[in-house]
Amino acid sequence: MIRPKIPAKLRELPQRAKPKPEEQPKAAAPEPALENKELLAQRDRLLEKFTVMQADLGGAFYEMAIRDHVRLDVLTRKAAELQRVDAELLTVERLLELERSDAAGLCPSCGSPYGPAVRFCPQCGHSLTPSAEVVA
């Protein structure tokens, strides 16, 4: 069985530490907001869909390659759908990051979250301050 390659951005997600059975949490953590729960559930669904689609794309290419009949149109369609799901997953992850980090907003150019008092996007360098146009 071929294991799907997990993208770097997904490998870097923080892993939740599971408490040992003998340990009891000292204080109950506050429940995440309902919207946050929905975003987490949506992220999990998209992540599972992405992983299955990635494995399917790799499997389709493998099957075509061993038969020496690679159909680029089929692979391109599958890759385009995978890219759409990946973009949707990235959007949900950015929204979750925005909630977690108390960011000031999202960059209008690339959509990355940025903190308060930041003048340029840390991801793409886009100016985040409104430029005052001088009228003559």
C-alpha angles and dihedrals in degrees: 000000000000115000115220117244110245113221117248093244090058094046089055094058110117112260117227114238112229114223115239114249093246092051119083120198111254096218130014111251115235113263113253115247118271091250090052090052090051091050091049091050091047090049091051092050092048092046091052091046091048092051093049092046092048091052090046092052092049091046092049091051092048093050091048093046096052089051091047090233108112113177108200093189091061093044091047092053091049091047092050091053090047090051091051091053090046091053091049090049091050091052092052091047090051091051090051090048090050090055093044099048100040088235120187094232149302125291110254090217105048105004097239117147117249133192131242118285092019113141100188131036110258090215105047105006095241113158111255096190119088110248115231109224116218112228115205 
